[in-house]
Amino acid sequence: MSESGVTMHGARGALVEGSPYGIPSRKLTMWLFIISDAITFGALLFGYGYLRTASSDWPAPFRFNPSILNVMFMTFILLTSSLTMLGGVDAAKAGDKSKARRFLWSTILLGVIFAGLHIREWIGLIDQGVSLFQNPWGSPLFGATFFSITGLHLLHVTGGVVAIAVVSRGFSRGSLTAGHVEATGLYWHFVDLVWMFVVPLVYLLNIAR
């Protein structure tokens, strides 16, 4: 084999980090997880849409102030966290650990703020009498579907915050690579994308008139 052929083969091997596929194993694993998770959320949202359409007394409890305003702010926070995550990935690829750490911890802070606002929304609904199987406005399935969908998303946000903290610490210490930061970023962007479907289906279609 020629020297150029050996060099090309070695470069490709370094690129995929030992994976038999065209991308690193950790990235492939994350994509497979995202696909399976997307199916889960898709099934939940489809079921929610069916129940909402089939019910004759589905409630519309979300007033513009404070619920929709709160959701708009939550959405802004989550979209901003995607930008800081992008900054962290770019800085990690450039080898700038200090900058990557600042971006990643900014993402963590924004994730925590989002979770806090989400819990505040829950508390407000619970105070109005909403639970898993009852609410004062109509179909008792509203609470079950609302808390299931938003609760699963909140669980993903919480898991993402923990994962980013672990990866940030590991990358700063040199035990994890920029590839780990990138894979975690893929997960975080997926969480943000799911929220873009939750907002119109769960909130905007149920604005109080």
N, C-alpha and C positions, 0 to 999 in steps of 0.2 A: 504494500500500500504506500502511496506517495506521502511525503511529509505534509503536504497541504491537506490530504485526506485524513491523516491522523489528527491534525490540528482541528479540522472541522468536526470530526467525530468527538474529540475531547471537549470542544466548546459546547456541542449539543448535549453531551452527557452532563456537563456542568450546569447547563441551562435547566434541564429537567430534574436535576438533583437525584439521579438514580432511578427515576420513575420510568417504567416501560412505555408510558404514554407521552404525548406531546407537551404536557404541562406537569409541574411538580405534583407529587402525590397529595400534599396537604391542600393544594388548590383544587384538585380534582375532587377530593373528599368533601371539601366545603361546598362545591357546586352541586354534588349529589345530595348533600344535606339540604341545601337551599331548595332544590327541586322537590324533594320529598316534603319539606315543610310548606312549600307553596301549595302542594296538593292538599295538605291538611287545612290550611287557611281557606283555600278555594272551596273545599267541601263545607266548611263551617259557614262561609258567607253565602254559598248557594242555598244551604239549608235555612239560613236566616231569611234570605229573600223569599223562599217558598212559603215559610210560615207567615211572614209579613203580608204577602199577597193573599194567602188563603184565609187570613183572619179578618173578620168583619169589624172587630173592635180594637185594632192595633193602636196603641197610644202614640201621641206625638208630644212628648213632654219637654223637649229642649227649647227653651226660650233663648232669643238672641243674647240677652243679658241675664244671667252670666254665662250660661252653658256654651253657646256658640262662640262667644268672645274668648272663653277659656280654651276651647278646642282650636281656634285660630292661633292663639298664642302658643299652644302646645305644638301645633304643626310648624310654626316658625322656628321654635326651639329645635325640633327634630331635624328640619331641613338644614339649619345652621350646623348641627352636630355632624351632618354628612360632609359639609365643607371642611370642618376641622379634622374629620377623619381622613379626608383626602389629603389635607396638609400633612398629617402625621405619616401617611403612607409614602408620600413624595419625599419627606425629610428622611424617613427610614431608608429608602432606596438610595438617597444621596449620602448616607452614612452619618448624617448629623443627628446624633443621639439626643442632644439637648433640645433641639428644635422639635424633634419627633415627640419627645416626652411632653413638651408644653402643649402641642396639638392634641395628643392623646388624652392628657388630663383635662383639657378643655372639653373634649368630647364626653368624658366621664361626668364632668360637672353638668353639662347640658342634659345628659341622660338622667341624672339624678333629679334635676329640676323638672323634666318631663314627667318622671314617675311621681313626684310630689304633687304636681298639678292634676295628674290622673287620679290619684288617691283622693284629692280634694273633691273632684267631680263625683267620685263614688260616694263619699260621705254625704254630699249634698243630696244625692238621689236616695240614699238609705234613710236620711232624715225625713224625706217626703213619703216614706213608706214602701220603697221599692226593695224587694228581696228576690231571691232566686225564683220563687214561684208565686209571687203576688205583687201587685202595684195598685194604686188607687185610681187608675185611669182606664183600664181595659184588660186586654188579654194577659193572663198570668205568665205566658211564655216570654213576654218582653224581657223580664228580669233575667230569666235563665239564659236567653240568647245574648243579651247585652253583656252580662258579667262573664259569660264564657268567652266571647270573642275578644272583648277588651282585656279580660284577665289573662288570656293566653298571650296577647300582644305585650301586656305589661310584664309578664314572665320572661318573654324574649328580651325586652329592654333591660330588665334586671340582670339576666344572664349575660347580655352583651356588655354591660357596665363592668361586671366582675371579670369577664374575659379580657377586656381592654386593659384593665388595671394589671392583671397578671402578665399579659404580653408586654405592656409598657415597662414593667419592672424587669422582666426577663431580657428585653431588648437593651435596656440601659446597662444591665450587668454583663451583657455579651453572651448570655446563654441561649437567646433566641435571635432569629435573623429577621431581615426585612420581609422575607417571605411569610413569616408568621404574622407580622403586622398587616400585610396585604390580605391574607386569608381572613383575618379578623375584620378587616374593613369590608370585605365582601358580605360578611354576615350582617354588619351594621347597616349597610346600604339596603340589604334585603328587608330588615326590620322597618326602615324608613319607608320603603316602597309599599309594604303591607299597610302601613298607616294611611297611605294615600287612597287605599280602597275602603278602609274602615270609616274614614271621615264622611264621605258622601253617602255610603250605604246605611250606616248606623246613626249618624248624627243629622246630616243635612236633609235626608228624606223624612226625618221625624221632628222637624221644627214646629213648635206650637203655633197655631194660627189664631 
